[in-house]
Structures are given as C-alpha cells and as structure tokens.
Amino acid sequence: MKTILFVHQSTELYGSDKMLMTLVAGLGKTQYQPIAGLPGDGPLKSNLEKRGVETLVLPSAKISRTVFNAKGLIRYPFQVLLALRVFNRVLKGRRIDIVHSNTLAVLGGALWAKLHGIPHIWHVHEIIEHPTLLRKGFPLLVSLLADRVAVISNAVGNFLISVRPNLEKKVTVIRNGIPKGIPEHRAVISDFRRDICASEEDVIIALVGRINRWKGQILLVEAAELLAQMGMNNVIFLIVGDPPPEQDYYRDILLSRIEASPIRDRLVVWGFM
C-alpha cells in the first residue's frame, strides 16, 4: 500500500478544495493510504475526517500576489524555511511514497518532496497570465519540482507547455468529475426558485465561485444587461460565493455595479454556501 501526502493551501470548500475531497475520498483504500496536509481547521478538514482520511496541519508556503512586494519578498524565504521545518517535524519517521500538490500556489510540499527524493505530482487547476513574473515563474517551478503534472483541461496544459515546452512529456489531462447519483428533490428546487424570486418559467443562470477580479462576475452583469436589451426578460442571474480573505472590496465593487444596473431586480448575490 502506497501512502500519498496531499498538500493543499486552503481548508474551504470551493472548486479545488472540493476536487481534492472527491479525489481523496475516491481512492482505492486497498492500494493507497491518503494523508491530507492542510493549513488549519475548516470545512474541508472536517469533511475529509468524516470520510476517515487522516489530516495533518502543514503550512503550504503559499505563493500569492502578496509575496511580490518589498515586505513579501523579504518574508517569503523565511516562510518557506519554516514550512520545511514543520514538514520534517510532523512527518518524522513516517513513510511517504508520493507527494501530491494541489494547485500552483502550493510550494511547501513540492520542495519537501524534492529534498527527500520522493516522487511528486503537481495537480494544476489554474492559468496565471499576470503578472509576467508569475506567468513565467510557475511553469518553471513545475518543470523543476514535478515528476508528473496533472492538469484539469487542455487549456491549462497548453498554458504550461507554451511557457516550458519540456513539460509536454510530464503533463496528463485529468478532467474534474462530478459524483454520480445526486438526487433531484422537487421540493428543494421549488424552495430555491422562491428564494431567488424566480417563477417556474424563468431560466436561472448561476455563476458559482470566488468573487475576484478574473472570475467574471462583472462580465456576467454586462452580459445580463445585453440579453435584457435583446428582450430576454425571463432570466434570473445568480452569483454565489465570497471574495478571498481580506479582499472584501471585490464584493463591494460587484454590489455597486449591480445597484447601478437597470435589471438589478434580476441579479441575485448569495455568499458562500
């Protein structure tokens, strides 16, 4: 039986978090023993533990845009060294056969695996176009630190390969899946329509995910207005999600844009659920 250490940078339940939960829960338990390394407590940790998955508190040495300022560049090397020390202390005496880093932002597990000669899989969910330093830097790190690269789409794979052509032999496309057997509850659907003031005839278009600069919430509002101008007035637009921590201004900008919209009564915003 092989032990796989899954290293992730969040304990929430957004896209990459849910995909990690689905992946870990779906592993063949006779072949693999999963361990999840997470930065702290949260719904992802609770859900994994309910499924019998061991969780450890491990810093991911997350790479974010906040690293790329004067203070961040000074502090980040110390964060990496601290993360490696914690990895060594927590994992001392344990056999880890494979390290799996979930999302590009996770550097701690990748470095730890490299230093200990452990096979490393980097599971890439995102395309980083800006700033240029990240656009070039992330594929370089992946080429240096990953033995195999799982990407969720051809687009993600093509992005990595366009920057680092040597990654072509390492990249495999593994698309995200949806668990089978999700039942349809008519009463729940009726309650949902009532909650967003939608009739049985209304079409509902939902954008579910983080509220941030590039997910497209403002673009959805603009598209909704264009559809209304074309006479399509039987559509309700639902935006579900919260902004990243300490970035509430993204929600404020979105709500201000909706308030100024002539179809604001057909634009609904819910927080994370």
C-alpha positions in Angstrom: 0.0 0.0 0.0 1.4 3.4 -1.0 1.0 6.4 1.2 0.1 9.7 -0.6 0.5 13.0 1.1 -1.9 15.5 -0.4 -0.8 19.1 0.3 -3.3 21.9 -0.2 -3.4 25.6 0.6 -7.0 26.0 1.8 -9.5 24.4 4.2 -12.6 25.8 2.5 -15.0 24.2 0.0 -14.5 26.0 -3.3 -13.6 24.4 -6.6 -10.1 23.0 -6.0 -11.0 22.1 -2.4 -14.0 20.0 -3.5 -12.0 18.3 -6.2 -9.3 17.3 -3.7 -12.1 16.0 -1.4 -13.6 13.9 -4.2 -10.2 12.6 -5.3 -9.0 11.6 -1.9 -12.4 10.0 -1.0 -12.4 8.1 -4.3 -9.0 6.4 -3.9 -8.9 2.7 -3.6 -8.3 2.1 0.1 -6.6 -1.2 -0.5 -4.0 0.3 -2.7 -3.5 3.8 -1.2 -3.4 5.4 2.2 -4.2 9.2 1.8 -3.0 11.8 4.2 -4.1 15.4 3.8 -1.7 18.2 4.7 -3.9 21.4 5.3 -3.0 24.8 6.8 -5.6 24.6 9.6 -9.1 23.8 10.6 -12.1 24.3 8.3 -14.9 22.6 6.4 -12.5 20.7 4.1 -10.7 19.2 7.1 -13.9 18.2 8.7 -15.3 16.6 5.6 -12.1 14.6 5.0 -12.0 13.4 8.6 -15.6 12.3 8.4 -14.5 10.1 5.4 -11.8 8.5 7.5 -8.9 10.5 6.0 -6.1 11.4 8.3 -5.4 15.1 8.3 -2.2 17.0 9.4 -1.6 20.7 9.9 1.1 21.6 7.4 2.0 25.0 6.1 1.8 25.1 2.3 4.2 28.1 1.8 1.5 29.5 -0.4 2.7 31.7 -3.3 0.3 34.6 -3.7 0.4 38.1 -5.2 1.1 39.5 -1.7 4.5 37.9 -1.9 5.5 40.2 -4.7 6.2 43.4 -2.8 9.1 44.5 -0.7 7.8 43.1 2.6 6.6 39.9 1.0 9.9 39.2 -0.8 11.8 39.6 2.5 9.4 37.4 4.5 8.7 34.6 2.0 12.1 32.8 2.2 11.6 32.5 6.0 8.1 31.2 5.5 9.5 28.5 3.2 12.2 27.5 5.7 9.6 27.4 8.5 7.3 25.2 6.3 10.1 22.8 5.6 10.9 22.6 9.3 7.3 21.8 10.2 7.1 19.2 7.4 10.2 17.5 8.8 8.9 17.5 12.4 5.4 16.4 11.6 6.4 13.7 9.1 9.4 12.4 11.0 9.5 8.6 11.0 6.6 8.3 8.5 6.9 6.7 5.1 5.6 8.9 2.4 5.6 7.3 -1.1 4.1 10.1 -3.2 3.5 13.9 -2.6 0.6 15.5 -4.4 0.5 19.3 -4.5 -3.0 20.6 -5.3 -2.9 24.0 -7.2 0.0 26.0 -8.3 0.1 28.1 -5.1 1.4 25.2 -3.0 5.2 25.2 -2.8 6.0 23.6 0.6 5.2 20.0 -0.4 6.9 20.3 -3.7 10.2 21.5 -2.1 10.0 18.9 0.7 9.4 16.1 -1.8 12.4 17.3 -3.9 14.7 17.5 -0.9 13.7 13.9 0.2 13.8 12.3 -3.2 10.0 11.5 -3.1 8.0 11.3 -6.4 6.0 14.5 -6.7 2.7 15.1 -8.6 1.6 18.7 -9.2 -2.1 19.0 -9.8 -2.7 22.2 -11.7 -6.1 23.8 -11.8 -5.3 27.4 -13.0 -3.9 29.6 -15.7 -1.8 32.5 -14.4 -1.4 35.2 -17.0 -0.5 38.2 -14.9 1.9 39.4 -13.6 4.6 38.2 -16.1 6.8 37.1 -13.2 4.2 34.6 -12.1 3.3 33.6 -15.7 6.8 32.5 -16.3 7.7 31.5 -12.7 5.0 29.0 -12.0 5.7 26.8 -15.1 9.4 27.0 -14.3 8.8 25.7 -10.7 6.6 22.9 -12.1 9.3 21.8 -14.5 11.9 21.7 -11.8 9.9 20.2 -9.0 7.2 17.9 -10.5 7.8 14.3 -11.7 4.3 14.2 -13.2 1.8 17.0 -13.9 -2.0 16.5 -13.8 -4.0 19.4 -15.4 -7.7 19.8 -15.4 -8.1 20.8 -19.1 -6.2 21.1 -22.4 -6.1 24.8 -21.9 -4.2 24.5 -18.6 -1.8 22.0 -20.1 -1.2 24.2 -23.2 -0.5 27.2 -21.0 2.2 25.3 -19.1 3.7 23.8 -22.2 3.7 27.2 -24.0 6.0 28.6 -21.3 8.1 25.5 -20.7 7.9 23.1 -23.7 9.9 20.5 -21.8 6.7 19.9 -19.7 4.9 18.2 -22.6 6.2 14.7 -21.6 5.1 15.3 -18.0 1.6 16.7 -18.5 -1.6 14.5 -18.4 -5.1 15.9 -18.7 -7.4 14.6 -16.0 -10.7 16.5 -16.0 -12.7 17.2 -12.9 -15.6 14.8 -12.3 -19.0 15.1 -10.7 -20.1 12.4 -8.2 -22.7 10.1 -9.5 -26.2 9.6 -8.1 -27.0 13.2 -7.0 -30.8 13.0 -6.5 -33.3 15.6 -7.7 -35.6 16.9 -5.0 -38.5 18.8 -6.4 -39.4 20.4 -3.1 -35.9 21.8 -2.7 -35.9 23.1 -6.3 -39.3 24.9 -5.6 -37.9 26.4 -2.4 -34.8 27.5 -4.2 -36.8 29.2 -7.0 -38.9 31.0 -4.4 -35.9 32.2 -2.5 -34.5 34.0 -5.6 -37.9 35.2 -6.8 -37.9 33.1 -9.9 -41.1 31.7 -11.5 -41.4 28.2 -12.8 -40.9 29.6 -16.3 -37.8 31.6 -15.5 -34.4 30.4 -16.7 -31.7 30.6 -14.0 -28.1 31.2 -14.9 -25.7 30.8 -12.0 -22.0 31.7 -11.6 -20.6 29.8 -8.6 -17.1 30.6 -7.3 -14.8 33.1 -5.6 -15.7 36.7 -6.2 -12.5 38.2 -7.6 -11.0 40.2 -10.4 -10.9 37.4 -13.1 -13.8 35.0 -12.3 -16.2 37.0 -14.4 -18.9 38.3 -12.1 -18.9 41.8 -13.6 -18.8 40.3 -17.1 -21.9 38.3 -16.2 -23.7 41.5 -15.2 -22.8 43.1 -18.5 -24.0 40.0 -20.4 -27.3 40.0 -18.5 -27.9 43.6 -19.5 -27.2 42.8 -23.1 -29.7 39.9 -23.0 -32.3 42.2 -21.4 -31.8 44.7 -24.3 -32.5 41.9 -26.7 -35.8 41.2 -25.0 -34.9 38.2 -22.9 -36.6 39.1 -19.7 -37.3 35.6 -18.3 -33.8 35.1 -16.9 -32.6 35.3 -13.3 -28.8 35.6 -12.8 -27.5 34.2 -9.5 -23.9 34.8 -8.2 -22.8 32.6 -5.4 -19.6 33.0 -3.5 -17.5 35.2 -1.3 -14.2 37.1 -2.0 -10.9 35.8 -0.8 -9.9 36.8 2.8 -9.1 40.5 3.3 -10.4 41.2 -0.2 -14.0 42.2 0.5 -13.7 45.2 -1.8 -14.3 42.8 -4.7 -17.8 42.2 -3.4 -18.3 45.9 -2.8 -17.4 46.7 -6.4 -19.8 44.0 -7.6 -22.7 45.1 -5.5 -22.2 48.7 -6.5 -22.2 47.7 -10.2 -25.4 45.7 -9.7 -27.1 48.6 -7.8 -26.5 50.8 -10.8 -27.9 48.2 -13.3 -31.3 48.7 -14.9 -32.0 45.0 -14.3 -30.8 44.8 -10.7 -34.1 43.1 -9.7 -32.9 40.1 -11.8 -29.4 39.9 -10.3 -29.1 38.0 -7.1 -25.9 37.6 -5.0 -25.5 34.9 -2.3 -22.5 34.3 -0.1 -20.7 31.1 0.2 -22.9 28.1 0.9 
